[in-house]
């Protein structure tokens, strides 16, 4: 039987970090480059036209043709020339000049002398190109457009030109002010800037990704690898009567899972040692279920109020397990100082596999959310993680929400789970129905929809598993959604701590003496807001 070769989590992480870094550098560099280029083009164009308009406004148009006709210079002529010389010297202008256009050539009036080859008064010159000629006569009118003209010439090089007309006292154009910028110099400055930006981005990204990789490798990959190896040798250790060698101290849920596995391993050894006793098969099953129950119950938060210092909300949750071990679980934790995450989930199936699948699912969900991922992205990531090596076909329905406790705004994702119930302040509990995504660990690489909502002070959110609505009495009748909503509304003014016991009493009264076949798991969150 051929088996697909698997890639280690370490290699996958390293590849994705490298790919992310490359994409980040390219994308950021491209965005910065495009934005910077557009901004610089706009700035240079504005600057060029500003200089052209400035000279056109200060030059007396009635004097210009006189200088061309006589060729004589006076104090006013030199005053304008000094202004253009100083401006060119103190700016990035390559050429700064004034000329009178004619049909076949142009005649210079002023030309800043800070560059080699500056033209004298009365000097003629043919147009550099037909494009240059067209641009000159397009600007030589009453209301000229402001368009940058880009040209290449052996003498002047690759330049971008801006033109502005000079008018006489009658409002007629008599000359043109020209401003030239060097295209290679402009592009060189942009290229240097981009190189510096890319170098900085690459360095920062490399350092950040290295630190991130080392942290994940140390706190997640190594422990998981050790757990995988240890659990893979559990059967061999049982035969040799040796305990699993697990030494993990991460200070988080990974360590909790390791302790749970160690405890399970120890309990299984105790169980094997009692196999010689009477009813060994029944005792084996009983011990296995008890271990799974203890692991399952021990991983759920059970201290209430969980955050006594928090006045923005009231939170209460319960799980009443059935006789048979199941996969129901709830969770809640602060993502940061202003956000709380709420989880309600139900693993398919019963027994130890479901309990272990529940434990892994709970750890992966919390780890992903605390890493800064939203509900949809978290479910997408955990979905793919659980599918790796999931030969049992187990899946889990999940309702996951992250709520800003300062504003009441939240984002939720529902992966095939029950509809949540919401009560607005002073109103009644109602089901919140919207289209769900598939359950987690069913199909690879599927997206999970997100649903935005907002709680007002006094609103209460209630979530649950199907053990509530599918509680069955002796006549095979289900408790159902309608009875659940009715029971919630009978106790609508109760706080979260009183609401869940009241609903459980209503379920017990309906079920009577019929056995409980599924876990009954509930969570109520009352938003009080910031005082």
C-alpha positions in Angstrom: 0.0 0.0 0.0 1.5 3.3 -1.1 1.5 6.1 1.4 2.0 9.8 0.5 5.3 11.1 1.8 4.7 13.7 4.5 6.7 16.9 5.0 7.7 17.7 8.6 6.0 20.7 10.3 9.5 22.2 10.8 10.2 22.2 7.0 6.7 23.5 6.2 7.1 26.4 8.7 10.5 27.3 7.3 9.3 27.2 3.7 6.3 29.3 4.5 8.3 31.8 6.5 10.8 32.2 3.6 7.9 32.5 1.0 6.2 35.0 3.2 9.4 37.1 3.6 10.0 37.1 -0.2 6.4 38.1 -0.9 6.5 40.8 1.8 9.7 42.3 0.5 8.5 42.3 -3.1 5.0 43.5 -2.4 6.2 46.2 0.0 9.0 47.3 -2.3 6.6 47.5 -5.3 4.0 49.5 -3.4 6.6 51.9 -2.0 8.2 52.3 -5.3 5.1 53.0 -7.2 3.8 55.4 -4.6 7.2 57.1 -4.3 7.6 57.4 -8.1 4.2 58.9 -8.5 4.7 61.3 -5.7 8.1 62.4 -7.0 6.8 62.8 -10.6 4.0 65.0 -9.2 6.4 66.9 -7.0 8.9 67.5 -9.8 6.2 68.5 -12.2 4.7 70.9 -9.8 8.1 72.3 -9.0 9.0 72.8 -12.6 5.7 74.6 -13.4 6.1 76.7 -10.3 9.5 77.9 -11.5 8.2 78.5 -15.0 5.1 80.4 -13.8 7.2 82.4 -11.3 9.6 83.7 -14.0 6.7 84.4 -16.4 4.9 86.4 -13.8 7.9 88.6 -12.8 9.2 89.3 -16.3 7.8 92.4 -18.0 6.4 91.1 -21.3 6.5 94.6 -23.0 10.4 94.6 -22.7 11.1 91.1 -24.1 10.8 91.8 -27.9 12.9 94.9 -27.4 15.8 92.9 -26.2 15.5 90.5 -29.1 15.3 93.3 -31.7 18.2 95.5 -30.3 20.4 92.8 -28.6 21.2 95.4 -25.9 21.2 94.5 -22.2 20.2 96.9 -19.4 19.9 96.8 -15.6 16.5 95.2 -15.8 17.8 92.4 -18.1 20.6 91.6 -15.6 18.3 91.7 -12.7 16.1 88.9 -14.3 19.3 87.0 -15.3 20.6 87.1 -11.7 17.2 85.8 -10.4 17.3 82.9 -12.9 21.0 82.2 -12.0 20.4 82.1 -8.3 17.2 79.9 -8.7 19.0 77.4 -10.9 22.0 77.2 -8.6 19.9 76.6 -5.4 17.5 74.0 -7.0 17.6 70.8 -9.0 16.9 72.6 -12.3 19.2 71.6 -15.2 18.2 74.5 -17.5 16.3 77.7 -16.8 15.7 80.0 -19.8 13.4 82.3 -21.8 13.0 82.3 -25.6 10.8 83.7 -28.3 9.4 80.9 -30.6 9.3 81.3 -34.4 8.2 79.0 -37.1 11.5 77.3 -37.8 13.6 78.2 -34.8 13.6 80.0 -31.5 15.6 82.9 -30.2 17.0 83.0 -26.6 16.4 86.0 -24.4 17.7 84.8 -21.0 19.5 81.6 -20.2 20.9 80.8 -16.7 24.7 80.7 -17.0 25.4 78.0 -14.3 25.7 75.3 -16.9 28.1 74.7 -19.8 26.9 76.0 -23.2 24.4 78.6 -21.9 22.9 80.6 -24.7 23.4 84.4 -25.2 20.7 87.0 -25.9 19.6 86.7 -29.6 21.1 83.3 -30.1 19.1 81.2 -32.5 18.5 77.5 -32.2 16.4 75.0 -34.1 13.8 72.9 -32.2 15.2 69.7 -30.8 12.3 67.7 -32.3 8.9 68.0 -33.9 7.5 67.1 -30.5 9.4 69.9 -28.9 8.1 72.3 -31.5 4.5 71.2 -31.1 4.8 71.5 -27.3 6.2 75.0 -27.6 3.4 76.3 -29.8 0.8 74.5 -27.8 1.9 76.5 -24.7 2.1 79.8 -26.8 -1.5 80.8 -26.3 -3.9 82.6 -24.0 -4.9 79.6 -21.8 -2.1 77.0 -22.2 -2.3 73.5 -20.7 0.3 72.4 -18.3 1.9 69.2 -19.6 5.4 67.9 -19.0 7.3 67.3 -22.3 9.9 64.5 -22.3 12.6 64.6 -24.9 16.0 63.0 -25.8 18.7 65.1 -27.5 22.4 64.5 -28.0 23.2 68.0 -26.8 20.9 68.3 -23.8 20.4 64.7 -22.9 17.2 63.0 -21.6 15.1 65.9 -20.1 11.6 66.7 -18.9 10.5 70.2 -19.8 7.8 72.5 -18.4 6.8 75.7 -20.3 4.8 78.8 -19.3 4.1 81.8 -21.6 5.0 85.4 -20.9 2.3 88.0 -21.8 2.6 91.7 -22.7 0.3 94.3 -21.3 -2.2 93.6 -24.0 -2.5 90.0 -22.9 -0.7 88.6 -25.9 2.0 85.8 -25.6 5.4 87.2 -26.5 7.8 84.6 -25.1 8.1 81.3 -23.3 9.8 80.4 -20.0 11.4 76.9 -20.1 12.4 74.7 -17.2 14.3 71.4 -17.8 14.8 68.6 -15.3 17.2 65.7 -15.8 15.4 62.4 -16.2 18.4 60.2 -15.4 19.1 62.2 -12.3 15.5 61.9 -11.3 15.4 58.1 -11.8 18.8 57.7 -10.1 17.4 59.4 -6.9 14.3 57.1 -7.0 16.5 54.0 -7.5 18.7 54.9 -4.6 15.7 55.5 -2.4 14.2 52.1 -3.4 17.4 50.3 -2.7 17.6 51.8 0.8 13.9 50.9 1.4 14.3 47.3 0.2 17.5 46.8 2.2 15.7 48.1 5.3 12.6 46.0 4.7 14.7 42.9 4.0 16.8 43.3 7.1 13.9 43.9 9.4 11.9 41.0 7.8 14.9 38.7 8.1 15.4 39.5 11.8 11.7 39.3 12.6 11.1 36.1 10.7 14.2 34.5 12.3 13.0 35.4 15.8 9.5 34.2 15.0 10.9 30.9 13.6 13.1 30.3 16.6 10.2 31.0 19.0 7.7 28.7 17.1 10.3 26.0 16.7 11.2 26.1 20.4 7.7 26.5 21.9 5.5 24.6 19.4 7.4 22.4 16.9 9.8 20.7 19.4 7.1 19.9 21.9 4.8 18.6 19.3 7.6 16.5 17.8 8.4 15.1 21.3 4.7 14.4 21.9 4.4 12.6 18.6 7.5 10.4 19.2 6.4 9.7 22.8 2.8 8.8 21.8 4.1 6.7 18.9 6.1 4.6 21.5 3.2 4.3 24.0 2.3 0.8 22.9 5.9 -0.3 23.0 6.3 1.3 26.4 3.2 -0.5 27.7 4.7 -3.9 26.7 8.0 -3.0 28.5 6.2 -1.4 31.4 7.9 1.9 30.9 6.4 5.4 31.1 6.6 7.8 28.2 9.6 10.1 28.4 7.9 13.5 28.0 9.7 16.6 29.4 7.9 19.7 28.1 7.9 23.0 29.9 6.4 25.7 27.6 4.1 27.2 30.2 1.0 27.1 27.9 -1.6 24.7 26.6 1.1 22.5 25.0 2.5 21.8 28.4 -1.1 21.1 29.6 -1.5 18.6 26.7 1.8 17.0 27.6 0.8 16.7 31.2 -2.5 15.2 30.1 -0.8 12.7 27.9 1.7 11.8 30.7 -1.2 11.3 33.0 -3.1 9.3 30.5 0.0 7.2 29.9 0.4 6.6 33.6 -3.3 5.8 34.0 -3.0 3.3 31.1 0.0 1.7 32.8 -2.1 1.3 35.9 -4.9 -0.1 33.9 -2.6 -2.7 32.2 -1.3 -3.8 35.6 -4.8 -4.7 36.6 -5.6 -6.7 33.5 -5.1 -9.9 35.4 -8.0 -9.1 37.6 -11.6 -10.2 37.0 -13.7 -8.5 34.3 -10.5 -7.1 32.7 -12.3 -6.1 29.5 -15.0 -4.1 31.4 -12.4 -2.6 33.7 -10.2 -1.6 30.7 -13.1 0.2 29.0 -14.2 1.8 32.3 -10.7 3.0 33.1 -10.2 4.4 29.6 -13.4 6.3 29.7 -12.6 7.7 33.2 -9.2 8.8 32.0 -10.7 10.6 29.0 -13.4 12.2 31.2 -10.8 13.6 33.6 -8.7 14.9 30.8 -11.7 16.4 29.1 -13.0 18.0 32.3 -9.6 19.1 33.4 -8.9 21.1 30.3 -12.0 23.2 30.5 -11.9 26.5 32.5 -13.9 26.1 35.7 -13.2 29.0 38.0 -15.9 31.7 37.9 -15.8 34.6 37.7 -12.8 33.9 35.4 -11.6 37.5 35.3 -12.7 39.2 38.6 -11.0 42.5 37.7 -13.0 42.8 34.5 -16.3 44.8 34.9 -17.0 45.0 31.1 -18.8 41.6 31.0 -20.2 38.7 33.0 -19.3 35.2 31.8 -20.4 31.7 32.9 -20.2 28.3 31.3 -21.0 24.7 32.1 -20.6 21.3 30.7 -22.7 18.4 32.1 -21.0 15.3 30.6 -23.1 12.3 29.6 -22.3 8.8 30.7 -20.3 8.2 27.6 -17.2 10.3 26.9 -17.9 12.9 24.2 -16.2 15.7 22.5 -18.1 18.8 23.7 -15.9 21.7 24.9 -16.0 25.4 25.6 -13.2 27.9 26.1 -12.7 31.5 26.7 -9.6 33.6 27.1 -8.3 37.2 26.8 -6.6 37.7 23.5 -5.2 41.0 24.7 -6.2 43.7 27.1 -9.3 44.6 25.1 -10.4 41.5 23.3 -11.9 38.2 24.6 -12.3 35.0 22.6 -15.3 32.7 23.1 -15.3 29.1 21.8 -18.1 26.5 21.7 -17.4 23.2 19.9 -18.6 19.6 19.5 -16.4 16.8 18.2 -18.1 14.1 16.3 -18.2 10.6 17.8 -17.7 9.4 21.4 -15.0 7.8 23.5 -11.3 8.4 23.9 -10.6 9.4 20.3 -13.2 12.1 20.5 -11.8 13.3 23.8 -8.2 13.4 22.4 -9.4 15.1 19.3 -11.2 17.6 21.5 -8.0 18.3 23.5 -5.9 18.9 20.4 -8.6 21.0 18.8 -8.9 23.2 21.9 -5.1 23.8 22.0 -4.8 24.6 18.3 -7.8 27.0 18.4 -6.5 28.9 21.4 -2.9 29.0 20.1 -4.0 30.4 16.7 -6.2 33.1 18.1 -3.6 34.2 20.6 -1.2 34.5 17.7 -3.3 37.3 16.3 -5.5 35.5 13.7 -9.2 36.2 13.3 -11.9 33.6 13.6 -12.1 32.8 9.9 -8.3 32.5 9.5 -8.1 30.5 12.7 -10.6 27.9 11.5 -9.0 27.7 8.1 -5.6 27.0 9.8 -6.8 24.5 12.4 -8.9 22.7 9.7 -5.8 21.9 7.7 -3.8 21.0 10.9 -6.4 18.5 12.1 -6.7 17.0 8.6 -3.0 15.9 8.8 -3.0 12.3 9.8 -6.8 12.3 10.7 -7.4 8.6 9.7 -10.4 8.3 12.0 -12.6 10.7 10.1 -13.3 12.8 13.1 -14.5 16.4 12.7 -15.5 19.2 15.0 -18.3 21.9 14.7 -17.1 25.2 16.1 -18.5 28.6 16.9 -15.7 31.0 17.5 -15.9 34.7 18.2 -13.6 37.5 19.2 -15.2 40.5 20.9 -13.8 44.0 21.7 -14.9 44.5 25.3 -14.5 48.3 25.0 -16.9 48.7 22.1 -19.0 45.5 21.9 -18.0 44.9 18.3 -17.2 41.3 17.5 -16.4 38.9 14.6 -17.7 35.3 14.7 -17.2 32.3 12.5 -19.5 29.3 12.6 -18.2 26.0 11.3 -21.4 23.8 11.1 -22.3 24.6 14.7 -25.7 25.5 16.3 -27.1 29.0 15.8 -26.2 31.4 18.6 -28.9 33.1 20.6 -28.9 36.9 21.4 -31.0 39.0 23.8 -30.9 42.7 23.4 -31.2 44.7 26.6 -34.9 44.7 27.7 -35.8 42.4 24.8 -36.2 38.6 24.3 -33.8 35.9 23.3 -33.8 35.1 19.6 -31.8 32.8 17.3 -29.2 34.6 15.2 -29.3 32.7 11.9 -26.8 33.1 9.1 -25.2 30.9 6.6 -22.6 28.5 8.2 -19.3 27.1 6.9 -18.6 23.4 6.8 -17.3 21.7 10.0 -13.6 21.7 10.8 -11.5 18.8 9.6 -13.8 17.9 6.7 -12.2 19.4 3.5 -8.8 20.8 3.0 -8.1 24.5 2.3 -11.7 25.7 2.6 -12.4 29.3 3.6 -14.6 30.0 6.6 -17.1 32.9 6.5 -16.9 35.6 9.2 -20.0 37.3 10.7 -19.7 40.8 12.2 -21.9 41.9 15.1 -22.1 44.5 17.8 -23.3 44.1 21.4 -24.7 47.0 23.4 -24.4 47.2 27.2 -27.0 44.9 28.7 -27.0 42.5 25.7 -26.5 38.8 26.4 -25.1 36.2 24.0 -25.9 32.5 24.6 -24.1 29.6 22.8 -24.5 25.8 23.3 -24.1 22.4 21.8 -26.7 20.0 20.4 -26.9 18.3 23.8 -29.3 21.1 24.8 -31.8 21.0 21.9 -31.5 17.1 21.4 -32.2 16.2 25.0 -34.8 13.5 24.8 -37.6 12.4 27.1 -39.1 9.0 27.6 -41.5 9.6 24.7 -38.6 10.2 22.3 -39.4 13.9 22.0 -36.6 16.4 21.6 -36.3 19.5 23.8 -35.8 21.5 20.7 -35.0 25.2 19.9 -38.5 26.5 20.7 -38.5 25.1 24.2 -35.0 26.4 24.7 -35.9 29.9 23.6 -39.0 29.8 25.8 -37.0 28.7 28.9 -34.4 31.4 28.2 -37.0 34.1 28.0 -38.7 32.9 31.2 -35.4 33.8 32.9 -34.5 36.8 30.6 -33.6 39.1 33.4 -31.2 36.7 35.1 -27.5 37.2 34.8 -25.2 34.7 33.1 -24.5 32.9 36.4 -28.2 32.3 37.1 -29.3 31.7 33.5 -27.5 28.4 32.8 -28.7 26.6 35.9 -32.3 27.8 35.2 -32.1 26.4 31.6 -30.6 23.1 32.9 -33.6 22.8 35.4 -36.0 23.3 32.4 -34.2 20.5 30.5 -34.3 18.1 33.5 -38.0 18.8 34.0 -38.6 17.9 30.3 -36.4 14.9 30.2 -37.5 13.4 33.5 -36.0 10.0 34.2 -34.7 9.4 30.6 -31.0 8.8 30.4 -28.7 11.6 29.1 -26.9 10.5 25.9 -25.0 13.6 25.1 -23.0 16.3 26.9 -25.0 19.4 27.7 -22.6 22.4 27.2 -23.6 26.0 27.5 -22.0 29.5 27.7 -23.6 32.9 28.5 -21.8 36.2 27.9 -23.4 39.4 29.2 -21.8 42.6 27.8 -21.8 45.4 30.3 -19.6 47.9 28.5 -17.0 50.3 29.7 -18.3 52.4 32.6 
